[in-house]
Amino acid sequence: MTAHGGLTSIDGGATARALARPIGRLRSVDTGRDRVPGAAEFLVLVGGDRAGDPSTFGALREHAHVLSFDQALLGPGQELITRLHRELDTRVLPGLGATYSPDFLAALLQTAVIHLRDRLPQVGDGRPVVVDSYYYKVLAQCRLSGVADNPMFGWWRSFPQPAKVCYLDIAPEKAWRRGYGCGLGPLSHYGARPTRDGFVAYQKDLRDLMFAEFGSLDVRVLDGTADVADTVREVRAEFRRH
């Protein structure tokens, strides 16, 4: 592990070693579908940072239930999720490795994962259900922040699994050019501040860890550079296949 300005992260060599360790392929774990009675069948839409367009989920709301912990997509009464994430950005991440441990980070991020799981039984009216990232991206981010393993990961893997994952794919180099570091959060790059090399290296490791976590799930790779209308059409097509 190496520390980058207080953010403990996996360096290039350690990443290769980390990926060589088994992280629980989904075909070998209990999916836990019977633990959340009434959970709807759902699709997960996920990708690296700056893949797709933030308005994609807004557009999908016309055709499906969209479950997300993004502030713009949270409903009334869910303001606590927003406040917790604000504390994450302003207090926890700047103090990671000093004031706060990587396990504390994972515990705080777990609130978003539990929020998504708890919403699943509440959307059973027959409309398609799309979940934003679910626990896959969060788990990968935790590992890249220094959480080599944690009992919470096993619990997350016991949650209901999606019928399909739609992965918005984009080359990290191209994603970097969509803003050149502006607006990037600490959980999107290596180092104390965003640089091209730190972003590209982190995004490649993030992608590898997410695909390892998908395991035997049905994964459809979509163009992360497509416009919103094209992405929505692709995702809706996946609805009709299930």
C-alpha positions in Angstrom: 0.0 0.0 0.0 1.1 3.5 -0.6 -0.3 6.8 0.9 -1.2 9.6 -1.5 -1.8 12.8 0.5 -3.6 11.0 3.3 -5.5 8.7 0.9 -4.2 5.2 1.4 -4.4 3.4 -2.0 -3.1 0.4 -3.8 -0.1 1.2 -5.9 0.7 -0.3 -9.3 2.5 -3.4 -8.1 0.2 -4.0 -5.1 -2.8 -3.8 -7.5 -1.6 -6.8 -9.5 -1.1 -8.7 -6.3 -4.5 -7.7 -5.0 -6.2 -8.8 -8.2 -4.5 -12.2 -7.9 -6.3 -12.8 -4.5 -9.8 -14.3 -4.7 -12.4 -11.7 -3.8 -15.5 -14.0 -3.9 -16.8 -14.8 -7.3 -20.5 -14.5 -7.4 -21.2 -18.0 -8.6 -19.8 -19.3 -5.3 -21.7 -17.1 -2.8 -25.2 -17.1 -1.5 -27.2 -14.6 -3.5 -29.5 -14.0 -0.6 -32.6 -13.4 -2.7 -34.7 -15.1 0.0 -33.4 -12.6 2.6 -35.2 -9.6 1.1 -38.8 -10.7 0.7 -40.5 -9.0 -2.3 -37.3 -7.7 -3.8 -38.0 -6.8 -7.5 -35.9 -8.2 -10.3 -33.6 -5.4 -11.4 -30.8 -4.3 -13.7 -27.6 -2.5 -12.5 -26.2 0.3 -14.6 -22.6 1.1 -13.6 -19.3 2.4 -15.2 -16.1 4.2 -14.4 -16.0 7.8 -13.6 -17.2 10.1 -16.4 -18.6 7.2 -18.3 -22.0 7.9 -19.8 -23.9 11.1 -18.8 -25.4 12.0 -15.4 -28.7 12.8 -17.1 -29.0 9.2 -18.3 -30.6 8.1 -15.0 -32.9 11.1 -15.1 -34.1 10.1 -18.6 -34.5 6.5 -17.5 -37.0 7.6 -14.8 -39.6 8.0 -17.5 -39.4 4.3 -18.2 -38.3 2.6 -15.0 -37.9 2.9 -11.2 -34.4 4.3 -10.7 -32.7 3.6 -7.4 -29.7 5.7 -6.6 -27.9 7.5 -3.8 -27.1 10.4 -6.1 -28.5 13.6 -4.6 -30.3 14.5 -7.8 -32.2 11.2 -7.7 -33.0 10.9 -4.0 -36.6 11.4 -3.0 -38.3 13.3 -0.1 -37.3 12.0 3.3 -33.9 10.7 2.0 -31.9 13.8 2.9 -29.8 11.9 5.4 -28.0 10.1 2.6 -27.0 13.5 1.1 -25.7 14.7 4.5 -23.7 11.6 5.1 -22.1 11.9 1.7 -21.2 15.5 2.3 -19.5 14.5 5.5 -17.6 11.8 3.6 -16.3 14.3 1.1 -15.5 17.1 3.5 -14.3 15.2 6.6 -13.6 11.5 6.2 -11.7 11.4 2.9 -9.4 14.3 3.8 -8.5 12.6 7.1 -8.3 9.0 5.7 -5.3 7.2 7.1 -4.8 9.7 9.9 -8.1 10.6 11.7 -10.2 7.9 10.0 -9.3 4.3 9.0 -10.2 2.7 5.7 -12.7 0.5 7.6 -14.4 3.6 8.8 -14.7 4.7 5.2 -16.3 1.4 4.3 -18.7 1.6 7.2 -19.9 5.1 6.0 -20.2 4.0 2.4 -22.3 1.1 3.5 -25.1 3.4 4.3 -25.5 4.0 0.5 -25.4 0.2 -0.2 -28.0 -0.5 2.5 -30.2 2.3 1.2 -30.3 0.7 -2.3 -31.0 -2.7 -0.9 -33.8 -1.4 1.3 -35.5 0.3 -1.6 -35.7 -2.9 -3.7 -38.8 -4.4 -1.9 -40.6 -1.0 -2.3 -40.8 -1.0 -6.1 -42.9 -4.0 -7.0 -45.5 -2.6 -9.4 -44.2 -4.3 -12.5 -42.1 -1.4 -13.9 -38.5 -2.2 -14.7 -36.0 -1.4 -11.9 -32.6 0.1 -12.6 -30.1 0.4 -9.7 -27.2 2.9 -9.9 -23.9 1.0 -9.4 -25.3 -1.1 -6.4 -22.5 -2.3 -4.2 -20.1 -3.2 -7.0 -18.4 0.2 -7.5 -18.4 1.0 -3.7 -16.7 -2.3 -2.9 -14.0 -1.7 -5.6 -13.5 1.8 -4.2 -13.1 0.5 -0.7 -10.5 -2.0 -1.8 -8.6 0.7 -3.7 -8.7 2.9 -0.5 -6.9 0.2 1.5 -9.7 -2.1 2.7 -8.2 -5.4 1.8 -11.1 -7.4 3.2 -14.0 -6.6 5.5 -16.9 -8.7 6.9 -19.2 -6.1 5.3 -18.2 -7.3 1.9 -19.5 -10.8 2.5 -22.8 -9.3 3.7 -23.1 -7.1 0.6 -22.5 -10.2 -1.6 -25.5 -11.9 0.1 -27.9 -9.2 -1.2 -30.2 -9.9 -4.1 -28.3 -10.0 -7.4 -29.4 -8.3 -10.6 -30.7 -10.1 -13.7 -28.1 -8.2 -15.7 -25.3 -5.6 -15.3 -25.0 -2.9 -18.0 -21.5 -1.6 -17.9 -20.8 1.8 -19.4 -17.3 1.5 -20.8 -14.9 4.3 -21.7 -11.1 4.4 -22.1 -9.8 6.3 -19.0 -7.7 8.5 -21.2 -10.8 9.6 -23.0 -12.7 10.0 -19.7 -9.9 12.3 -18.4 -10.4 14.6 -21.4 -14.0 15.1 -20.4 -12.9 17.7 -17.8 -9.2 17.3 -17.2 -9.6 16.8 -13.5 -12.3 19.3 -12.8 -15.0 18.1 -10.4 -13.4 14.7 -9.6 -13.8 13.3 -6.2 -11.0 11.6 -4.2 -12.5 8.2 -4.9 -11.7 8.5 -8.6 -8.0 8.9 -8.7 -4.7 8.1 -7.0 -2.9 11.0 -5.3 -3.8 14.0 -3.2 -5.1 15.8 -6.3 -6.3 14.6 -9.7 -3.7 14.1 -12.4 -4.0 12.3 -15.7 -1.7 9.5 -14.7 -3.3 9.1 -11.3 -6.8 9.1 -12.8 -6.0 6.7 -15.6 -4.2 4.2 -13.3 -7.1 4.3 -10.7 -9.8 3.9 -13.4 -8.1 0.8 -14.9 -7.8 -0.8 -11.4 -11.4 0.1 -10.6 -12.6 -1.5 -13.8 -10.6 -4.7 -13.2 -12.0 -5.0 -9.6 -15.6 -4.4 -10.7 -15.4 -7.1 -13.4 -13.8 -9.5 -11.0 -16.7 -8.8 -8.6 -19.3 -9.4 -11.3 -18.2 -13.0 -11.5 -20.7 -15.1 -13.4 -23.3 -12.3 -13.7 -24.7 -11.5 -17.1 -22.8 -8.4 -18.2 -23.6 -6.2 -21.2 -20.9 -3.7 -22.1 -22.2 -0.4 -23.5 -20.5 2.5 -25.1 -19.7 5.0 -22.3 -19.3 7.8 -24.8 -22.8 7.4 -26.4 -25.3 10.2 -25.9 -28.2 9.9 -23.5 -30.8 8.8 -26.0 -28.7 6.0 -27.3 -27.8 4.7 -23.8 -31.5 4.8 -22.7 -32.5 2.8 -25.8 -29.8 0.2 -25.1 -30.9 -0.1 -21.5 -34.6 -0.3 -22.4 -33.7 -3.1 -24.9 -32.3 -5.1 -22.0 -35.5 -4.6 -20.1 -37.4 -6.3 -22.9 -35.0 -9.3 -22.9 -36.0 -10.2 -19.3 
